Amino acid sequence: MSETLHNRLLAALDRDEAIGLLRGAIGCNSVTGDEVTMVAYLDRQMRSRGLEDVEIAEFLPGRPNIWGRRKGSGGGRRLQFIGHTDTVHVEGWREHWAGDEREDPFGAPIIDGEIWGRGAGDLKAGICASLAAISLLDRAGIRLKGDVDFAFVGDEESGEPGSGVSAGVKAHVARIAAGRLPRPDFVVYTEPTRLAVYPAQIGFFIADITITGKSAYFGVPELGRDALKASHKVMSALWAHSEEVSARAEHALVGKGFLLITTLNGGGFIAVPERCTLSLIRKLLPGESLDAAARELEEVIRGAVTDPDIAVEIAYPAGRDHALGGTAAEIDLDHSALAMLQESVGQAMPGRGGAEGAPFWSETPFFVNGLGIPAVYCAPGDIRNCHTFEERVSVEEYLAGVVAFAGFIARYCGVEDEN
């Protein structure tokens, strides 16, 4: 953004109002499955900031999405900000911080220039920065040509029983695909990036493997089929497969693919172990086929079990934008919007705004791969402290995000000629 625009936005920034917006959002308990309080808060905030066509609709009973827009005068491009309203659980938080001002996970205290609480970074800072950016443009007297859409969806986080399958964003993109909501030209998903811009992200699938043999008394092991021994062979083959996958290719932003065995359970009570279970996660690079990767994995697993009397079952419990998992995604690094966003962030907070790869999976593939709409991640907050008792966001980084988003909106959507 131009120096004139940047200075104009800085002069108009109401720090206390923007900080209050975020602290109020953190104060809403919205653990996955209980997003309704956060949506009610956003409904009030969106309407008070002059957004139009604000609507709430349930994607599952008792679990709503919310969306609305700031209409421009016409002739500009359409931008969408999207983020998830749900957070991970707060179990153990109060015990961890007992007697400390951080004891309430929804209290949002400010300590040493950081706002603490569940959801502070993941990802209420991003949601609030996008809404505060609209108010900042209004205070600066900047009128837009293009429209700015906002959509806040539930069910992104995993960990709660029967949820965490991206049901909210699936409902949202279905509306876009059906023409019931306008199609954006560019999407910013407000996952925490420390104000880097992520035009690429990993893909993944989780595999649960059950190996079943036959139990037998320890004194006559020849009568049994040892599932634990078969599991050892499977794990050895999987680790070798991971090394092979890593050696194939390296993506400039997201690195190498691999698989990680995350759990092993099994054994027998003074007997040949009859059953063992393994779980693993496979990281995929942009361009890798999830179906092909799963087929290859199954060949490795079944090839390691040579005893025909030992059964192997493989399940994929974490379908997202694909039945087996989540696809990887990337957009063109030369996309003009990417450069605009990077420049706006770098001006708002020098040293930030670089292009990096997302080390996590979130929901831009629903847009990039599903709808063919370019999308990136960008927001204040540090993913490294999210999902922990240390979750917090820097006040200055958050406010820089507000200014950066306002500048990017103005540049991307276009502004009316004030002369």
C-alpha positions in Angstrom: 0.0 0.0 0.0 1.1 3.6 -0.6 2.8 5.5 2.3 -0.1 7.9 2.3 -2.6 5.1 2.7 -0.5 3.5 5.4 -0.2 6.7 7.4 -3.9 7.4 7.0 -4.8 4.0 8.4 -2.3 4.3 11.3 -3.8 7.7 12.2 -7.3 6.3 12.3 -6.6 3.1 14.2 -8.5 2.8 17.5 -6.3 0.4 19.4 -8.6 0.0 22.4 -11.6 -0.8 20.2 -9.7 -3.4 18.3 -8.2 -5.0 21.4 -11.7 -5.0 23.0 -13.1 -6.8 20.0 -10.5 -9.6 20.4 -10.8 -9.9 24.1 -14.6 -10.2 23.8 -14.2 -13.0 21.2 -11.8 -14.9 23.5 -14.4 -14.6 26.2 -16.8 -16.8 24.2 -16.4 -20.4 25.0 -16.6 -22.0 21.6 -14.9 -25.5 21.9 -15.8 -27.6 18.9 -19.5 -28.5 19.0 -20.4 -25.4 21.0 -19.9 -22.6 18.5 -23.2 -20.8 19.1 -22.0 -18.3 21.6 -19.2 -17.1 19.4 -21.5 -16.8 16.4 -23.9 -14.7 18.5 -21.0 -12.4 19.4 -20.0 -12.2 15.8 -23.6 -11.4 14.7 -23.6 -8.4 17.0 -20.2 -7.2 15.9 -20.8 -7.7 12.2 -24.1 -5.7 12.3 -22.6 -2.9 14.4 -19.8 -2.5 11.8 -22.3 -2.0 9.1 -22.0 -5.3 7.3 -25.0 -6.3 5.2 -26.8 -9.5 4.4 -25.7 -11.0 7.7 -27.1 -14.5 7.9 -26.8 -17.4 10.3 -27.6 -21.0 9.3 -26.9 -24.3 11.0 -24.6 -26.8 9.3 -25.6 -29.3 11.9 -28.3 -29.1 14.6 -27.4 -26.4 17.1 -24.2 -25.5 15.2 -24.3 -22.4 13.1 -22.2 -20.7 10.5 -22.4 -16.9 10.0 -21.6 -14.7 7.0 -22.1 -11.2 5.7 -20.5 -8.6 3.5 -19.4 -5.0 3.1 -20.8 -3.9 -0.3 -18.6 -1.7 -2.4 -19.8 0.9 -4.9 -19.1 -1.5 -7.9 -16.3 -2.2 -10.3 -13.9 -3.8 -7.9 -12.9 -7.4 -7.1 -14.5 -9.5 -4.5 -12.5 -10.6 -1.5 -13.4 -13.1 1.2 -12.1 -13.5 4.7 -12.9 -16.8 6.4 -12.0 -18.4 9.7 -13.3 -21.1 12.0 -15.2 -20.2 15.2 -14.4 -23.4 17.1 -11.4 -24.0 19.4 -9.8 -27.0 21.0 -10.7 -28.0 24.6 -9.6 -26.3 27.8 -9.1 -29.4 29.9 -6.4 -28.9 32.5 -6.1 -25.1 31.7 -7.4 -23.9 35.1 -5.3 -26.4 37.0 -2.2 -25.4 35.1 -2.7 -21.7 35.8 -4.3 -22.0 39.2 -3.8 -18.8 41.2 -2.5 -17.0 38.2 -4.3 -14.2 36.3 -4.4 -16.7 33.3 -6.5 -19.2 35.3 -9.7 -18.4 33.3 -9.1 -19.8 29.7 -11.7 -17.2 28.5 -10.5 -14.3 30.7 -8.2 -12.7 28.0 -5.8 -11.0 30.3 -3.1 -8.8 28.8 0.3 -9.7 30.2 3.6 -8.2 29.0 2.0 -7.1 25.7 0.2 -10.3 24.9 -3.4 -11.4 25.1 -3.9 -14.8 26.6 -6.6 -17.4 26.3 -8.0 -20.3 24.4 -8.6 -19.3 20.8 -6.4 -16.2 21.1 -4.3 -17.3 18.2 -6.3 -20.1 16.7 -7.9 -18.2 15.4 -9.9 -15.4 16.9 -7.1 -12.9 16.4 -7.4 -13.4 12.6 -11.2 -13.2 12.7 -11.2 -10.0 14.7 -8.4 -8.4 12.7 -10.5 -8.8 9.5 -13.5 -7.3 11.1 -11.5 -4.5 12.8 -10.0 -3.7 9.4 -13.4 -2.8 8.0 -14.0 -0.4 10.9 -10.5 1.0 10.3 -11.3 1.7 6.7 -14.5 3.4 7.7 -12.8 5.7 10.3 -10.2 6.5 7.7 -13.0 7.6 5.2 -12.0 5.0 2.6 -14.8 3.8 0.4 -14.4 0.5 -1.5 -15.3 -0.4 -5.0 -15.3 -4.2 -4.6 -17.2 -6.3 -2.0 -15.6 -7.9 1.0 -17.3 -11.1 2.2 -16.9 -12.6 5.6 -17.7 -16.2 6.6 -17.1 -17.8 9.9 -17.6 -21.5 10.1 -17.5 -24.3 12.7 -16.1 -27.8 13.0 -12.5 -27.2 11.8 -10.8 -28.4 15.0 -10.6 -32.2 15.6 -10.6 -33.8 19.0 -14.2 -33.7 20.1 -16.2 -36.9 19.6 -18.3 -36.9 16.4 -17.0 -33.7 15.1 -14.0 -32.0 13.5 -14.7 -33.0 9.9 -15.0 -29.5 8.4 -18.8 -29.7 8.3 -19.1 -26.0 8.5 -16.9 -25.1 5.6 -18.4 -27.9 3.5 -21.8 -26.2 4.0 -20.4 -22.8 3.1 -18.6 -23.8 -0.1 -21.7 -25.8 -1.2 -23.6 -22.5 -1.1 -21.0 -20.9 -3.3 -20.9 -23.8 -5.7 -24.7 -23.7 -6.0 -24.8 -19.9 -6.7 -26.6 -19.1 -3.4 -23.6 -17.1 -2.3 -21.3 -15.0 -4.6 -18.1 -16.5 -5.7 -15.0 -14.6 -4.3 -12.0 -13.7 -6.5 -9.6 -14.3 -3.7 -9.8 -15.8 -0.2 -7.8 -15.1 3.0 -8.2 -17.8 5.6 -7.2 -16.4 9.0 -5.2 -19.3 10.5 -2.3 -18.0 12.6 0.9 -17.4 10.6 2.7 -14.7 12.6 1.7 -12.5 9.7 3.6 -14.6 7.1 1.6 -15.4 4.0 1.1 -19.1 3.3 0.3 -19.8 -0.4 0.9 -23.6 0.0 0.0 -26.2 2.6 0.5 -29.9 3.3 -2.0 -32.6 2.7 -2.5 -35.5 5.1 -4.3 -38.7 5.9 -4.5 -40.7 9.1 -4.5 -44.5 8.9 -5.6 -46.8 11.7 -4.3 -50.3 11.2 -5.6 -53.4 12.9 -3.5 -56.6 12.8 -5.3 -59.7 14.1 -3.6 -63.1 14.7 -4.5 -65.9 17.1 -3.9 -66.1 20.8 -2.3 -69.2 22.4 -0.9 -70.0 25.8 2.7 -68.9 26.2 3.9 -72.5 26.6 2.7 -73.5 23.2 3.3 -70.4 21.1 3.4 -72.5 17.9 -0.4 -72.8 18.2 -0.9 -69.0 17.9 -0.3 -66.3 15.3 1.7 -63.4 16.9 0.1 -60.1 16.0 2.8 -58.2 17.8 5.6 -59.8 15.8 3.6 -59.0 12.6 3.2 -55.4 13.8 7.0 -55.1 14.2 7.4 -56.2 10.6 4.8 -53.7 9.5 6.4 -50.8 11.4 9.8 -51.6 10.0 8.4 -51.5 6.5 6.5 -48.3 7.2 9.7 -46.5 8.5 11.5 -47.6 5.3 8.6 -46.4 3.2 8.8 -43.0 5.0 12.5 -42.6 4.1 11.7 -43.5 0.5 8.9 -40.9 0.4 11.1 -38.2 1.9 13.8 -38.9 -0.7 11.5 -38.4 -3.7 10.9 -34.7 -3.6 11.1 -31.5 -1.6 8.7 -28.6 -2.0 10.2 -25.2 -1.7 7.7 -24.1 1.0 6.4 -27.2 2.8 9.5 -29.4 2.7 9.5 -33.2 2.3 6.7 -35.8 2.6 6.9 -38.5 5.3 4.8 -40.7 7.5 4.8 -40.8 11.3 3.7 -43.8 13.4 1.9 -42.2 16.3 0.5 -45.0 18.4 1.0 -48.8 19.0 -1.3 -50.8 21.2 -1.4 -54.6 21.8 -0.2 -57.5 23.7 -1.4 -60.7 25.4 -1.8 -61.8 29.1 0.9 -64.4 29.4 -0.1 -65.5 25.9 0.6 -65.0 22.2 -0.7 -61.5 21.3 -3.8 -61.8 19.2 -4.4 -58.2 18.2 -2.4 -55.0 17.7 -3.4 -51.6 16.5 -1.2 -48.9 14.9 -2.0 -45.4 13.9 0.0 -43.2 11.6 -0.2 -39.9 9.8 1.1 -39.3 6.3 2.2 -35.9 5.1 1.6 -35.1 1.4 3.1 -32.4 -0.8 1.2 -30.3 -3.3 0.7 -32.3 -6.4 0.7 -35.7 -4.6 -2.4 -37.8 -5.1 -4.0 -38.8 -1.8 -5.6 -41.9 -3.4 -2.3 -43.0 -4.9 -0.4 -42.4 -1.6 -3.0 -44.5 0.3 -2.8 -47.4 -2.2 1.0 -47.3 -1.9 0.7 -47.4 1.9 -1.6 -50.4 1.8 0.8 -52.3 -0.5 3.6 -51.7 1.9 1.6 -52.9 4.9 0.2 -56.0 3.2 3.5 -56.8 1.8 5.0 -56.9 5.2 2.5 -59.5 6.5 3.4 -62.8 4.9 1.4 -65.1 7.2 -1.9 -65.8 5.5 -3.5 -66.5 8.9 -2.9 -62.9 10.1 -5.6 -60.4 9.0 -5.0 -56.7 8.3 -7.6 -54.0 8.3 -6.9 -50.4 7.4 -9.3 -47.5 8.1 -9.0 -43.8 7.3 -10.9 -41.9 10.1 -10.1 -38.3 9.2 -11.8 -37.4 5.9 -11.9 -33.7 5.2 -12.1 -32.4 1.6 -11.4 -36.0 0.5 -12.9 -39.2 1.9 -9.5 -40.3 3.1 -8.1 -37.1 4.5 -7.2 -33.6 3.4 -5.6 -32.7 0.1 -2.5 -30.5 -0.2 -2.9 -27.1 -2.0 -0.9 -24.3 -3.4 -1.4 -21.2 -5.6 0.8 -19.5 -8.1 3.5 -17.6 -6.3 3.2 -14.9 -9.0 -0.4 -14.2 -8.2 -0.9 -10.4 -7.9 -3.0 -10.6 -4.8 -0.3 -12.5 -3.0 2.2 -9.7 -3.7 -0.3 -7.1 -2.5 -0.9 -8.9 0.7 2.8 -9.4 1.4 3.5 -5.8 0.7 0.6 -4.6 3.0 1.8 -6.9 5.8 5.4 -5.9 5.4 4.5 -2.2 5.7 2.4 -2.7 8.7 5.0 -4.8 10.5 8.5 -4.7 9.0 10.1 -8.1 8.6 6.8 -9.9 8.3 4.8 -10.9 5.2 7.2 -13.4 3.7 5.8 -16.4 1.7 6.0 -19.6 3.7 4.3 -23.0 3.7 1.7 -24.1 6.1 3.0 -26.9 8.4 -0.6 -27.7 9.2 -3.8 -28.8 7.4 -6.7 -26.4 7.3 -9.5 -25.6 4.9 -8.1 -23.6 2.0 -8.2 -26.8 -0.2 -12.0 -26.5 -0.3 -11.5 -23.3 -2.2 -8.2 -23.9 -4.1 -8.9 -27.5 -5.2 -12.7 -27.7 -4.8 -13.8 -24.4 -6.3 -10.7 -23.3 -8.2 -10.5 -20.0 -6.1 -7.0 -18.9 -5.0 -6.6 -18.8 -1.2 -3.9 -18.2 1.3 -3.5 -18.3 5.1 -2.5 -15.1 6.9 -3.2 -13.8 10.4 -1.6 -12.7 13.6 -0.9 -15.5 16.1 1.8 -18.2 16.4 0.7 -21.8 15.7 3.5 -23.1 17.9 1.6 -22.0 21.1 -1.9 -22.8 19.9 -3.6 -25.9 21.4 -1.4 -25.5 24.5 -1.7 -23.8 27.9 0.6 -21.1 26.5 -1.9 -19.8 23.8 -1.6 -16.1 23.3 -1.1 -13.4 20.7 1.1 -10.3 20.7 -1.0 -7.1 20.9 1.3 -5.3 18.5 1.2 -8.2 16.0 -2.6 -8.2 16.2 -2.9 -4.5 15.6 -0.4 -4.7 12.7 -2.7 -7.4 11.3 -5.6 -5.0 11.5 -3.7 -2.3 9.5 -2.3 -4.9 7.1 -5.7 -6.3 6.3 -7.2 -2.8 5.9 -4.5 -1.9 3.4 -4.8 -5.1 1.5 -8.6 -4.7 1.3 -8.2 -1.2 -0.1 -5.6 -2.3 -2.7 -7.3 -5.5 -3.8 -10.9 -4.3 -3.9 -10.1 -0.8 -5.1 -11.2 2.5 -3.6 -13.4 5.3 -4.9 -11.7 8.4 -6.3 -12.1 11.0 -3.6 -11.6 13.8 -6.1 
